Amino acid sequence: MSGLRKRGTGTGGDLGNEVEGYLLWQARVAEAEQRAREFTGPLDWLTTAQREEVERQYTADSLRRARADLERVAARCVSLRAEYEHRYQELRRRCLAVVLAVCAGCTALTALLLAL
């Protein structure tokens, strides 16, 4: 999980984010283990060793898929952030251009009125 987010960004919420991420991942692990037990429950013919191996494989597969999902979501978040930052920069440039045009128009109008 630590590779999914930037470290050392200097904000006070980093520790809180790390703890929250850790707790969420531990809940995901517990959920995967529970689902693995539920999966092997009806399989009465499995030996204890076989049951443990199937549960271990099922849990590992579930966690691999969960990690891949989280990485896709994190990548999409980064992509959206870059897109929104680009749009924000464009909006700022447009607003600045409008303000400068209005100021130039007011200055020209004032100069014209003073000349008359």
PDB file as gemmi writes it, atoms N, CA and C in Angstrom:
CRYST1    1.000    1.000    1.000  90.00  90.00  90.00 P 1                      
ATOM      1  N   MET A   1       0.811  -1.188   0.000  1.00  0.00           N  
ATOM      2  CA  MET A   1       0.000   0.000   0.000  1.00  0.00           C  
ATOM      3  C   MET A   1       0.860   1.260   0.000  1.00  0.00           C  
ATOM      4  N   SER A   2       2.045   1.216   0.607  1.00  0.00           N  
ATOM      5  CA  SER A   2       2.831   2.430   0.732  1.00  0.00           C  
ATOM      6  C   SER A   2       3.261   2.978  -0.618  1.00  0.00           C  
ATOM      7  N   GLY A   3       3.328   2.163  -1.641  1.00  0.00           N  
ATOM      8  CA  GLY A   3       3.725   2.638  -2.958  1.00  0.00           C  
ATOM      9  C   GLY A   3       2.611   3.356  -3.694  1.00  0.00           C  
ATOM     10  N   LEU A   4       1.397   3.330  -3.142  1.00  0.00           N  
ATOM     11  CA  LEU A   4       0.270   3.929  -3.837  1.00  0.00           C  
ATOM     12  C   LEU A   4       0.168   5.426  -3.635  1.00  0.00           C  
ATOM     13  N   ARG A   5       0.744   5.935  -2.559  1.00  0.00           N  
ATOM     14  CA  ARG A   5       0.617   7.373  -2.350  1.00  0.00           C  
ATOM     15  C   ARG A   5       1.978   8.004  -2.102  1.00  0.00           C  
ATOM     16  N   LYS A   6       2.043   9.308  -2.343  1.00  0.00           N  
ATOM     17  CA  LYS A   6       3.286  10.038  -2.148  1.00  0.00           C  
ATOM     18  C   LYS A   6       3.606  10.099  -0.676  1.00  0.00           C  
ATOM     19  N   ARG A   7       4.861   9.994  -0.364  1.00  0.00           N  
ATOM     20  CA  ARG A   7       5.285  10.133   1.024  1.00  0.00           C  
ATOM     21  C   ARG A   7       6.028  11.452   1.182  1.00  0.00           C  
ATOM     22  N   GLY A   8       6.008  11.957   2.398  1.00  0.00           N  
ATOM     23  CA  GLY A   8       6.778  13.143   2.694  1.00  0.00           C  
ATOM     24  C   GLY A   8       6.267  14.397   2.023  1.00  0.00           C  
ATOM     25  N   THR A   9       4.963  14.527   1.869  1.00  0.00           N  
ATOM     26  CA  THR A   9       4.435  15.720   1.237  1.00  0.00           C  
ATOM     27  C   THR A   9       4.390  16.889   2.207  1.00  0.00           C  
ATOM     28  N   GLY A  10       4.658  16.617   3.499  1.00  0.00           N  
ATOM     29  CA  GLY A  10       4.753  17.702   4.447  1.00  0.00           C  
ATOM     30  C   GLY A  10       3.437  18.110   5.083  1.00  0.00           C  
ATOM     31  N   THR A  11       2.343  17.497   4.738  1.00  0.00           N  
ATOM     32  CA  THR A  11       1.076  17.858   5.348  1.00  0.00           C  
ATOM     33  C   THR A  11       0.894  17.054   6.617  1.00  0.00           C  
ATOM     34  N   GLY A  12       0.137  17.597   7.547  1.00  0.00           N  
ATOM     35  CA  GLY A  12      -0.071  16.960   8.830  1.00  0.00           C  
ATOM     36  C   GLY A  12      -0.933  15.722   8.762  1.00  0.00           C  
ATOM     37  N   GLY A  13      -1.662  15.511   7.680  1.00  0.00           N  
ATOM     38  CA  GLY A  13      -2.562  14.382   7.581  1.00  0.00           C  
ATOM     39  C   GLY A  13      -1.909  13.106   7.076  1.00  0.00           C  
ATOM     40  N   ASP A  14      -0.601  13.118   6.814  1.00  0.00           N  
ATOM     41  CA  ASP A  14       0.069  11.930   6.278  1.00  0.00           C  
ATOM     42  C   ASP A  14      -0.040  10.738   7.215  1.00  0.00           C  
ATOM     43  N   LEU A  15       0.195  10.950   8.501  1.00  0.00           N  
ATOM     44  CA  LEU A  15       0.132   9.851   9.452  1.00  0.00           C  
ATOM     45  C   LEU A  15      -1.288   9.305   9.533  1.00  0.00           C  
ATOM     46  N   GLY A  16      -2.253  10.192   9.553  1.00  0.00           N  
ATOM     47  CA  GLY A  16      -3.648   9.764   9.574  1.00  0.00           C  
ATOM     48  C   GLY A  16      -4.010   8.973   8.331  1.00  0.00           C  
ATOM     49  N   ASN A  17      -3.522   9.403   7.188  1.00  0.00           N  
ATOM     50  CA  ASN A  17      -3.776   8.681   5.939  1.00  0.00           C  
ATOM     51  C   ASN A  17      -3.114   7.310   5.954  1.00  0.00           C  
ATOM     52  N   GLU A  18      -1.898   7.233   6.488  1.00  0.00           N  
ATOM     53  CA  GLU A  18      -1.192   5.956   6.575  1.00  0.00           C  
ATOM     54  C   GLU A  18      -1.948   4.990   7.487  1.00  0.00           C  
ATOM     55  N   VAL A  19      -2.398   5.488   8.635  1.00  0.00           N  
ATOM     56  CA  VAL A  19      -3.124   4.640   9.578  1.00  0.00           C  
ATOM     57  C   VAL A  19      -4.444   4.181   8.964  1.00  0.00           C  
ATOM     58  N   GLU A  20      -5.157   5.103   8.329  1.00  0.00           N  
ATOM     59  CA  GLU A  20      -6.421   4.744   7.693  1.00  0.00           C  
ATOM     60  C   GLU A  20      -6.208   3.697   6.604  1.00  0.00           C  
ATOM     61  N   GLY A  21      -5.188   3.884   5.783  1.00  0.00           N  
ATOM     62  CA  GLY A  21      -4.879   2.922   4.733  1.00  0.00           C  
ATOM     63  C   GLY A  21      -4.531   1.556   5.305  1.00  0.00           C  
ATOM     64  N   TYR A  22      -3.741   1.549   6.384  1.00  0.00           N  
ATOM     65  CA  TYR A  22      -3.372   0.294   7.024  1.00  0.00           C  
ATOM     66  C   TYR A  22      -4.609  -0.425   7.555  1.00  0.00           C  
ATOM     67  N   LEU A  23      -5.471   0.318   8.235  1.00  0.00           N  
ATOM     68  CA  LEU A  23      -6.675  -0.297   8.798  1.00  0.00           C  
ATOM     69  C   LEU A  23      -7.613  -0.806   7.707  1.00  0.00           C  
ATOM     70  N   LEU A  24      -7.744  -0.055   6.636  1.00  0.00           N  
ATOM     71  CA  LEU A  24      -8.582  -0.511   5.522  1.00  0.00           C  
ATOM     72  C   LEU A  24      -8.008  -1.778   4.891  1.00  0.00           C  
ATOM     73  N   TRP A  25      -6.690  -1.833   4.741  1.00  0.00           N  
ATOM     74  CA  TRP A  25      -6.079  -3.019   4.150  1.00  0.00           C  
ATOM     75  C   TRP A  25      -6.245  -4.225   5.079  1.00  0.00           C  
ATOM     76  N   GLN A  26      -6.090  -4.019   6.383  1.00  0.00           N  
ATOM     77  CA  GLN A  26      -6.275  -5.127   7.323  1.00  0.00           C  
ATOM     78  C   GLN A  26      -7.715  -5.631   7.297  1.00  0.00           C  
ATOM     79  N   ALA A  27      -8.666  -4.739   7.124  1.00  0.00           N  
ATOM     80  CA  ALA A  27     -10.069  -5.153   6.985  1.00  0.00           C  
ATOM     81  C   ALA A  27     -10.243  -5.960   5.708  1.00  0.00           C  
ATOM     82  N   ARG A  28      -9.550  -5.564   4.635  1.00  0.00           N  
ATOM     83  CA  ARG A  28      -9.625  -6.309   3.376  1.00  0.00           C  
ATOM     84  C   ARG A  28      -9.025  -7.697   3.538  1.00  0.00           C  
ATOM     85  N   VAL A  29      -7.925  -7.800   4.285  1.00  0.00           N  
ATOM     86  CA  VAL A  29      -7.296  -9.100   4.540  1.00  0.00           C  
ATOM     87  C   VAL A  29      -8.246  -9.989   5.335  1.00  0.00           C  
ATOM     88  N   ALA A  30      -8.854  -9.428   6.381  1.00  0.00           N  
ATOM     89  CA  ALA A  30      -9.793 -10.204   7.203  1.00  0.00           C  
ATOM     90  C   ALA A  30     -10.987 -10.664   6.366  1.00  0.00           C  
ATOM     91  N   GLU A  31     -11.466  -9.799   5.506  1.00  0.00           N  
ATOM     92  CA  GLU A  31     -12.594 -10.155   4.634  1.00  0.00           C  
ATOM     93  C   GLU A  31     -12.208 -11.280   3.675  1.00  0.00           C  
ATOM     94  N   ALA A  32     -11.014 -11.197   3.100  1.00  0.00           N  
ATOM     95  CA  ALA A  32     -10.556 -12.242   2.174  1.00  0.00           C  
ATOM     96  C   ALA A  32     -10.405 -13.579   2.899  1.00  0.00           C  
ATOM     97  N   GLU A  33      -9.881 -13.541   4.106  1.00  0.00           N  
ATOM     98  CA  GLU A  33      -9.733 -14.780   4.883  1.00  0.00           C  
ATOM     99  C   GLU A  33     -11.099 -15.374   5.222  1.00  0.00           C  
ATOM    100  N   GLN A  34     -12.044 -14.524   5.590  1.00  0.00           N  
ATOM    101  CA  GLN A  34     -13.394 -15.001   5.905  1.00  0.00           C  
ATOM    102  C   GLN A  34     -14.050 -15.619   4.676  1.00  0.00           C  
ATOM    103  N   ARG A  35     -13.912 -14.960   3.541  1.00  0.00           N  
ATOM    104  CA  ARG A  35     -14.494 -15.499   2.306  1.00  0.00           C  
ATOM    105  C   ARG A  35     -13.835 -16.822   1.920  1.00  0.00           C  
ATOM    106  N   ALA A  36     -12.535 -16.949   2.181  1.00  0.00           N  
ATOM    107  CA  ALA A  36     -11.849 -18.200   1.891  1.00  0.00           C  
ATOM    108  C   ALA A  36     -12.393 -19.322   2.776  1.00  0.00           C  
ATOM    109  N   ARG A  37     -12.620 -19.035   4.049  1.00  0.00           N  
ATOM    110  CA  ARG A  37     -13.193 -20.037   4.950  1.00  0.00           C  
ATOM    111  C   ARG A  37     -14.596 -20.428   4.499  1.00  0.00           C  
ATOM    112  N   GLU A  38     -15.382 -19.440   4.080  1.00  0.00           N  
ATOM    113  CA  GLU A  38     -16.734 -19.731   3.598  1.00  0.00           C  
ATOM    114  C   GLU A  38     -16.683 -20.567   2.309  1.00  0.00           C  
ATOM    115  N   PHE A  39     -15.687 -20.313   1.477  1.00  0.00           N  
ATOM    116  CA  PHE A  39     -15.542 -21.060   0.229  1.00  0.00           C  
ATOM    117  C   PHE A  39     -15.226 -22.530   0.506  1.00  0.00           C  
ATOM    118  N   THR A  40     -14.325 -22.777   1.462  1.00  0.00           N  
ATOM    119  CA  THR A  40     -13.924 -24.160   1.734  1.00  0.00           C  
ATOM    120  C   THR A  40     -14.877 -24.872   2.692  1.00  0.00           C  
ATOM    121  N   GLY A  41     -15.774 -24.152   3.321  1.00  0.00           N  
ATOM    122  CA  GLY A  41     -16.714 -24.756   4.269  1.00  0.00           C  
ATOM    123  C   GLY A  41     -17.482 -25.942   3.712  1.00  0.00           C  
ATOM    124  N   PRO A  42     -18.133 -25.802   2.569  1.00  0.00           N  
ATOM    125  CA  PRO A  42     -18.922 -26.924   2.034  1.00  0.00           C  
ATOM    126  C   PRO A  42     -18.080 -28.075   1.470  1.00  0.00           C  
ATOM    127  N   LEU A  43     -16.797 -27.879   1.341  1.00  0.00           N  
ATOM    128  CA  LEU A  43     -15.939 -28.912   0.755  1.00  0.00           C  
ATOM    129  C   LEU A  43     -15.468 -29.868   1.861  1.00  0.00           C  
ATOM    130  N   ASP A  44     -16.368 -30.734   2.315  1.00  0.00           N  
ATOM    131  CA  ASP A  44     -16.088 -31.633   3.431  1.00  0.00           C  
ATOM    132  C   ASP A  44     -15.008 -32.656   3.114  1.00  0.00           C  
ATOM    133  N   TRP A  45     -14.802 -32.960   1.883  1.00  0.00           N  
ATOM    134  CA  TRP A  45     -13.864 -33.994   1.487  1.00  0.00           C  
ATOM    135  C   TRP A  45     -12.408 -33.555   1.559  1.00  0.00           C  
ATOM    136  N   LEU A  46     -12.164 -32.238   1.777  1.00  0.00           N  
ATOM    137  CA  LEU A  46     -10.779 -31.767   1.871  1.00  0.00           C  
ATOM    138  C   LEU A  46     -10.157 -32.157   3.204  1.00  0.00           C  
ATOM    139  N   THR A  47      -8.873 -32.514   3.159  1.00  0.00           N  
ATOM    140  CA  THR A  47      -8.142 -32.732   4.408  1.00  0.00           C  
ATOM    141  C   THR A  47      -7.818 -31.370   5.002  1.00  0.00           C  
ATOM    142  N   THR A  48      -7.359 -31.351   6.226  1.00  0.00           N  
ATOM    143  CA  THR A  48      -7.024 -30.083   6.889  1.00  0.00           C  
ATOM    144  C   THR A  48      -5.930 -29.347   6.113  1.00  0.00           C  
ATOM    145  N   ALA A  49      -4.918 -30.060   5.685  1.00  0.00           N  
ATOM    146  CA  ALA A  49      -3.826 -29.433   4.932  1.00  0.00           C  
ATOM    147  C   ALA A  49      -4.329 -28.888   3.597  1.00  0.00           C  
ATOM    148  N   GLN A  50      -5.169 -29.653   2.935  1.00  0.00           N  
ATOM    149  CA  GLN A  50      -5.718 -29.188   1.665  1.00  0.00           C  
ATOM    150  C   GLN A  50      -6.600 -27.959   1.874  1.00  0.00           C  
ATOM    151  N   ARG A  51      -7.406 -27.993   2.920  1.00  0.00           N  
ATOM    152  CA  ARG A  51      -8.281 -26.857   3.220  1.00  0.00           C  
ATOM    153  C   ARG A  51      -7.453 -25.597   3.477  1.00  0.00           C  
ATOM    154  N   GLU A  52      -6.405 -25.745   4.267  1.00  0.00           N  
ATOM    155  CA  GLU A  52      -5.538 -24.591   4.570  1.00  0.00           C  
ATOM    156  C   GLU A  52      -4.875 -24.063   3.307  1.00  0.00           C  
ATOM    157  N   GLU A  53      -4.449 -24.965   2.434  1.00  0.00           N  
ATOM    158  CA  GLU A  53      -3.801 -24.534   1.187  1.00  0.00           C  
ATOM    159  C   GLU A  53      -4.792 -23.825   0.275  1.00  0.00           C  
ATOM    160  N   VAL A  54      -5.997 -24.363   0.144  1.00  0.00           N  
ATOM    161  CA  VAL A  54      -7.015 -23.712  -0.688  1.00  0.00           C  
ATOM    162  C   VAL A  54      -7.351 -22.339  -0.111  1.00  0.00           C  
ATOM    163  N   GLU A  55      -7.501 -22.248   1.210  1.00  0.00           N  
ATOM    164  CA  GLU A  55      -7.791 -20.957   1.844  1.00  0.00           C  
ATOM    165  C   GLU A  55      -6.656 -19.967   1.617  1.00  0.00           C  
ATOM    166  N   ARG A  56      -5.415 -20.465   1.741  1.00  0.00           N  
ATOM    167  CA  ARG A  56      -4.262 -19.583   1.529  1.00  0.00           C  
ATOM    168  C   ARG A  56      -4.235 -19.078   0.091  1.00  0.00           C  
ATOM    169  N   GLN A  57      -4.452 -19.959  -0.869  1.00  0.00           N  
ATOM    170  CA  GLN A  57      -4.459 -19.567  -2.279  1.00  0.00           C  
ATOM    171  C   GLN A  57      -5.609 -18.606  -2.583  1.00  0.00           C  
ATOM    172  N   TYR A  58      -6.771 -18.889  -2.047  1.00  0.00           N  
ATOM    173  CA  TYR A  58      -7.943 -18.044  -2.272  1.00  0.00           C  
ATOM    174  C   TYR A  58      -7.698 -16.650  -1.698  1.00  0.00           C  
ATOM    175  N   THR A  59      -7.157 -16.609  -0.477  1.00  0.00           N  
ATOM    176  CA  THR A  59      -6.860 -15.315   0.159  1.00  0.00           C  
ATOM    177  C   THR A  59      -5.818 -14.546  -0.641  1.00  0.00           C  
ATOM    178  N   ALA A  60      -4.760 -15.222  -1.059  1.00  0.00           N  
ATOM    179  CA  ALA A  60      -3.709 -14.550  -1.835  1.00  0.00           C  
ATOM    180  C   ALA A  60      -4.268 -14.003  -3.142  1.00  0.00           C  
ATOM    181  N   ASP A  61      -5.106 -14.782  -3.812  1.00  0.00           N  
ATOM    182  CA  ASP A  61      -5.706 -14.320  -5.062  1.00  0.00           C  
ATOM    183  C   ASP A  61      -6.613 -13.117  -4.824  1.00  0.00           C  
ATOM    184  N   SER A  62      -7.414 -13.175  -3.773  1.00  0.00           N  
ATOM    185  CA  SER A  62      -8.309 -12.053  -3.456  1.00  0.00           C  
ATOM    186  C   SER A  62      -7.516 -10.783  -3.168  1.00  0.00           C  
ATOM    187  N   LEU A  63      -6.439 -10.918  -2.411  1.00  0.00           N  
ATOM    188  CA  LEU A  63      -5.624  -9.741  -2.070  1.00  0.00           C  
ATOM    189  C   LEU A  63      -4.874  -9.209  -3.292  1.00  0.00           C  
ATOM    190  N   ARG A  64      -4.442 -10.102  -4.170  1.00  0.00           N  
ATOM    191  CA  ARG A  64      -3.788  -9.664  -5.411  1.00  0.00           C  
ATOM    192  C   ARG A  64      -4.763  -8.844  -6.255  1.00  0.00           C  
ATOM    193  N   ARG A  65      -5.987  -9.336  -6.353  1.00  0.00           N  
ATOM    194  CA  ARG A  65      -7.005  -8.617  -7.131  1.00  0.00           C  
ATOM    195  C   ARG A  65      -7.354  -7.277  -6.473  1.00  0.00           C  
ATOM    196  N   ALA A  66      -7.458  -7.275  -5.144  1.00  0.00           N  
ATOM    197  CA  ALA A  66      -7.773  -6.035  -4.429  1.00  0.00           C  
ATOM    198  C   ALA A  66      -6.665  -5.006  -4.629  1.00  0.00           C  
ATOM    199  N   ARG A  67      -5.422  -5.451  -4.575  1.00  0.00           N  
ATOM    200  CA  ARG A  67      -4.300  -4.534  -4.774  1.00  0.00           C  
ATOM    201  C   ARG A  67      -4.319  -3.960  -6.192  1.00  0.00           C  
ATOM    202  N   ALA A  68      -4.588  -4.819  -7.167  1.00  0.00           N  
ATOM    203  CA  ALA A  68      -4.661  -4.346  -8.553  1.00  0.00           C  
ATOM    204  C   ALA A  68      -5.782  -3.319  -8.706  1.00  0.00           C  
ATOM    205  N   ASP A  69      -6.912  -3.575  -8.072  1.00  0.00           N  
ATOM    206  CA  ASP A  69      -8.020  -2.614  -8.120  1.00  0.00           C  
ATOM    207  C   ASP A  69      -7.607  -1.283  -7.499  1.00  0.00           C  
ATOM    208  N   LEU A  70      -6.960  -1.350  -6.336  1.00  0.00           N  
ATOM    209  CA  LEU A  70      -6.523  -0.121  -5.671  1.00  0.00           C  
ATOM    210  C   LEU A  70      -5.502   0.641  -6.510  1.00  0.00           C  
ATOM    211  N   GLU A  71      -4.607  -0.078  -7.157  1.00  0.00           N  
ATOM    212  CA  GLU A  71      -3.614   0.587  -8.003  1.00  0.00           C  
ATOM    213  C   GLU A  71      -4.268   1.253  -9.204  1.00  0.00           C  
ATOM    214  N   ARG A  72      -5.293   0.613  -9.782  1.00  0.00           N  
ATOM    215  CA  ARG A  72      -6.023   1.236 -10.891  1.00  0.00           C  
ATOM    216  C   ARG A  72      -6.743   2.492 -10.424  1.00  0.00           C  
ATOM    217  N   VAL A  73      -7.365   2.421  -9.257  1.00  0.00           N  
ATOM    218  CA  VAL A  73      -8.072   3.586  -8.722  1.00  0.00           C  
ATOM    219  C   VAL A  73      -7.083   4.714  -8.433  1.00  0.00           C  
ATOM    220  N   ALA A  74      -5.951   4.378  -7.837  1.00  0.00           N  
ATOM    221  CA  ALA A  74      -4.944   5.400  -7.537  1.00  0.00           C  
ATOM    222  C   ALA A  74      -4.413   6.042  -8.822  1.00  0.00           C  
ATOM    223  N   ALA A  75      -4.176   5.234  -9.841  1.00  0.00           N  
ATOM    224  CA  ALA A  75      -3.703   5.776 -11.118  1.00  0.00           C  
ATOM    225  C   ALA A  75      -4.755   6.691 -11.728  1.00  0.00           C  
ATOM    226  N   ARG A  76      -6.005   6.309 -11.627  1.00  0.00           N  
ATOM    227  CA  ARG A  76      -7.090   7.150 -12.164  1.00  0.00           C  
ATOM    228  C   ARG A  76      -7.182   8.455 -11.383  1.00  0.00           C  
ATOM    229  N   CYS A  77      -6.986   8.394 -10.080  1.00  0.00           N  
ATOM    230  CA  CYS A  77      -7.004   9.619  -9.267  1.00  0.00           C  
ATOM    231  C   CYS A  77      -5.891  10.574  -9.695  1.00  0.00           C  
ATOM    232  N   VAL A  78      -4.714  10.025  -9.923  1.00  0.00           N  
ATOM    233  CA  VAL A  78      -3.582  10.854 -10.380  1.00  0.00           C  
ATOM    234  C   VAL A  78      -3.907  11.457 -11.737  1.00  0.00           C  
ATOM    235  N   SER A  79      -4.477  10.658 -12.621  1.00  0.00           N  
ATOM    236  CA  SER A  79      -4.844  11.131 -13.953  1.00  0.00           C  
ATOM    237  C   SER A  79      -5.885  12.252 -13.870  1.00  0.00           C  
ATOM    238  N   LEU A  80      -6.909  12.044 -13.054  1.00  0.00           N  
ATOM    239  CA  LEU A  80      -7.942  13.073 -12.905  1.00  0.00           C  
ATOM    240  C   LEU A  80      -7.375  14.343 -12.294  1.00  0.00           C  
ATOM    241  N   ARG A  81      -6.489  14.202 -11.317  1.00  0.00           N  
ATOM    242  CA  ARG A  81      -5.884  15.379 -10.692  1.00  0.00           C  
ATOM    243  C   ARG A  81      -5.114  16.191 -11.734  1.00  0.00           C  
ATOM    244  N   ALA A  82      -4.336  15.517 -12.564  1.00  0.00           N  
ATOM    245  CA  ALA A  82      -3.580  16.223 -13.602  1.00  0.00           C  
ATOM    246  C   ALA A  82      -4.523  16.906 -14.586  1.00  0.00           C  
ATOM    247  N   GLU A  83      -5.594  16.227 -14.941  1.00  0.00           N  
ATOM    248  CA  GLU A  83      -6.570  16.807 -15.869  1.00  0.00           C  
ATOM    249  C   GLU A  83      -7.226  18.049 -15.269  1.00  0.00           C  
ATOM    250  N   TYR A  84      -7.646  17.952 -14.017  1.00  0.00           N  
ATOM    251  CA  TYR A  84      -8.286  19.100 -13.373  1.00  0.00           C  
ATOM    252  C   TYR A  84      -7.313  20.252 -13.160  1.00  0.00           C  
ATOM    253  N   GLU A  85      -6.053  19.940 -12.835  1.00  0.00           N  
ATOM    254  CA  GLU A  85      -5.066  21.010 -12.692  1.00  0.00           C  
ATOM    255  C   GLU A  85      -4.852  21.721 -14.015  1.00  0.00           C  
ATOM    256  N   HIS A  86      -4.822  20.976 -15.115  1.00  0.00           N  
ATOM    257  CA  HIS A  86      -4.660  21.577 -16.438  1.00  0.00           C  
ATOM    258  C   HIS A  86      -5.852  22.494 -16.748  1.00  0.00           C  
ATOM    259  N   ARG A  87      -7.062  21.994 -16.475  1.00  0.00           N  
ATOM    260  CA  ARG A  87      -8.257  22.810 -16.730  1.00  0.00           C  
ATOM    261  C   ARG A  87      -8.273  24.063 -15.851  1.00  0.00           C  
ATOM    262  N   TYR A  88      -7.831  23.927 -14.613  1.00  0.00           N  
ATOM    263  CA  TYR A  88      -7.787  25.070 -13.709  1.00  0.00           C  
ATOM    264  C   TYR A  88      -6.806  26.119 -14.223  1.00  0.00           C  
ATOM    265  N   GLN A  89      -5.655  25.674 -14.708  1.00  0.00           N  
ATOM    266  CA  GLN A  89      -4.675  26.613 -15.266  1.00  0.00           C  
ATOM    267  C   GLN A  89      -5.248  27.335 -16.482  1.00  0.00           C  
ATOM    268  N   GLU A  90      -5.960  26.598 -17.328  1.00  0.00           N  
ATOM    269  CA  GLU A  90      -6.601  27.232 -18.490  1.00  0.00           C  
ATOM    270  C   GLU A  90      -7.621  28.271 -18.047  1.00  0.00           C  
ATOM    271  N   LEU A  91      -8.422  27.942 -17.068  1.00  0.00           N  
ATOM    272  CA  LEU A  91      -9.428  28.864 -16.551  1.00  0.00           C  
ATOM    273  C   LEU A  91      -8.781  30.106 -15.972  1.00  0.00           C  
ATOM    274  N   ARG A  92      -7.697  29.935 -15.238  1.00  0.00           N  
ATOM    275  CA  ARG A  92      -6.983  31.091 -14.685  1.00  0.00           C  
ATOM    276  C   ARG A  92      -6.456  31.993 -15.791  1.00  0.00           C  
ATOM    277  N   ARG A  93      -5.901  31.382 -16.855  1.00  0.00           N  
ATOM    278  CA  ARG A  93      -5.389  32.197 -17.967  1.00  0.00           C  
ATOM    279  C   ARG A  93      -6.522  32.963 -18.642  1.00  0.00           C  
ATOM    280  N   ARG A  94      -7.653  32.290 -18.845  1.00  0.00           N  
ATOM    281  CA  ARG A  94      -8.798  32.970 -19.467  1.00  0.00           C  
ATOM    282  C   ARG A  94      -9.300  34.115 -18.602  1.00  0.00           C  
ATOM    283  N   CYS A  95      -9.422  33.879 -17.314  1.00  0.00           N  
ATOM    284  CA  CYS A  95      -9.895  34.940 -16.405  1.00  0.00           C  
ATOM    285  C   CYS A  95      -8.928  36.122 -16.409  1.00  0.00           C  
ATOM    286  N   LEU A  96      -7.640  35.829 -16.385  1.00  0.00           N  
ATOM    287  CA  LEU A  96      -6.650  36.902 -16.422  1.00  0.00           C  
ATOM    288  C   LEU A  96      -6.753  37.682 -17.724  1.00  0.00           C  
ATOM    289  N   ALA A  97      -6.944  36.982 -18.832  1.00  0.00           N  
ATOM    290  CA  ALA A  97      -7.084  37.660 -20.124  1.00  0.00           C  
ATOM    291  C   ALA A  97      -8.321  38.554 -20.134  1.00  0.00           C  
ATOM    292  N   VAL A  98      -9.420  38.089 -19.580  1.00  0.00           N  
ATOM    293  CA  VAL A  98     -10.644  38.900 -19.537  1.00  0.00           C  
ATOM    294  C   VAL A  98     -10.426  40.123 -18.662  1.00  0.00           C  
ATOM    295  N   VAL A  99      -9.816  39.930 -17.495  1.00  0.00           N  
ATOM    296  CA  VAL A  99      -9.569  41.072 -16.600  1.00  0.00           C  
ATOM    297  C   VAL A  99      -8.667  42.088 -17.269  1.00  0.00           C  
ATOM    298  N   LEU A 100      -7.606  41.626 -17.922  1.00  0.00           N  
ATOM    299  CA  LEU A 100      -6.704  42.561 -18.603  1.00  0.00           C  
ATOM    300  C   LEU A 100      -7.409  43.272 -19.753  1.00  0.00           C  
ATOM    301  N   ALA A 101      -8.253  42.567 -20.482  1.00  0.00           N  
ATOM    302  CA  ALA A 101      -8.985  43.197 -21.581  1.00  0.00           C  
ATOM    303  C   ALA A 101      -9.951  44.246 -21.052  1.00  0.00           C  
ATOM    304  N   VAL A 102     -10.634  43.934 -19.952  1.00  0.00           N  
ATOM    305  CA  VAL A 102     -11.560  44.909 -19.363  1.00  0.00           C  
ATOM    306  C   VAL A 102     -10.790  46.124 -18.855  1.00  0.00           C  
ATOM    307  N   CYS A 103      -9.667  45.899 -18.206  1.00  0.00           N  
ATOM    308  CA  CYS A 103      -8.855  47.021 -17.718  1.00  0.00           C  
ATOM    309  C   CYS A 103      -8.343  47.879 -18.882  1.00  0.00           C  
ATOM    310  N   ALA A 104      -7.882  47.211 -19.940  1.00  0.00           N  
ATOM    311  CA  ALA A 104      -7.399  47.962 -21.100  1.00  0.00           C  
ATOM    312  C   ALA A 104      -8.540  48.750 -21.727  1.00  0.00           C  
ATOM    313  N   GLY A 105      -9.721  48.144 -21.814  1.00  0.00           N  
ATOM    314  CA  GLY A 105     -10.880  48.850 -22.364  1.00  0.00           C  
ATOM    315  C   GLY A 105     -11.261  50.045 -21.508  1.00  0.00           C  
ATOM    316  N   CYS A 106     -11.256  49.882 -20.185  1.00  0.00           N  
ATOM    317  CA  CYS A 106     -11.583  50.993 -19.286  1.00  0.00           C  
ATOM    318  C   CYS A 106     -10.547  52.104 -19.394  1.00  0.00           C  
ATOM    319  N   THR A 107      -9.275  51.722 -19.503  1.00  0.00           N  
ATOM    320  CA  THR A 107      -8.211  52.716 -19.635  1.00  0.00           C  
ATOM    321  C   THR A 107      -8.375  53.480 -20.942  1.00  0.00           C  
ATOM    322  N   ALA A 108      -8.651  52.781 -22.017  1.00  0.00           N  
ATOM    323  CA  ALA A 108      -8.832  53.430 -23.316  1.00  0.00           C  
ATOM    324  C   ALA A 108     -10.046  54.339 -23.285  1.00  0.00           C  
ATOM    325  N   LEU A 109     -11.132  53.877 -22.683  1.00  0.00           N  
ATOM    326  CA  LEU A 109     -12.343  54.695 -22.580  1.00  0.00           C  
ATOM    327  C   LEU A 109     -12.096  55.939 -21.737  1.00  0.00           C  
ATOM    328  N   THR A 110     -11.370  55.780 -20.631  1.00  0.00           N  
ATOM    329  CA  THR A 110     -11.045  56.938 -19.782  1.00  0.00           C  
ATOM    330  C   THR A 110     -10.170  57.920 -20.540  1.00  0.00           C  
ATOM    331  N   ALA A 111      -9.172  57.423 -21.246  1.00  0.00           N  
ATOM    332  CA  ALA A 111      -8.281  58.305 -22.015  1.00  0.00           C  
ATOM    333  C   ALA A 111      -9.059  59.030 -23.098  1.00  0.00           C  
ATOM    334  N   LEU A 112     -10.003  58.350 -23.746  1.00  0.00           N  
ATOM    335  CA  LEU A 112     -10.830  58.952 -24.785  1.00  0.00           C  
ATOM    336  C   LEU A 112     -11.726  60.040 -24.193  1.00  0.00           C  
ATOM    337  N   LEU A 113     -12.318  59.769 -23.047  1.00  0.00           N  
ATOM    338  CA  LEU A 113     -13.195  60.750 -22.398  1.00  0.00           C  
ATOM    339  C   LEU A 113     -12.391  61.969 -21.908  1.00  0.00           C  
ATOM    340  N   LEU A 114     -11.186  61.740 -21.438  1.00  0.00           N  
ATOM    341  CA  LEU A 114     -10.359  62.842 -20.961  1.00  0.00           C  
ATOM    342  C   LEU A 114      -9.858  63.699 -22.147  1.00  0.00           C  
ATOM    343  N   ALA A 115      -9.676  63.064 -23.287  1.00  0.00           N  
ATOM    344  CA  ALA A 115      -9.221  63.782 -24.473  1.00  0.00           C  
ATOM    345  C   ALA A 115     -10.297  64.682 -25.021  1.00  0.00           C  
ATOM    346  N   LEU A 116     -11.529  64.348 -24.773  1.00  0.00           N  
ATOM    347  CA  LEU A 116     -12.617  65.155 -25.295  1.00  0.00           C  
ATOM    348  C   LEU A 116     -12.818  66.287 -24.398  1.00  0.00           C  
TER     349      LEU A 116                                                      
END                                                                             
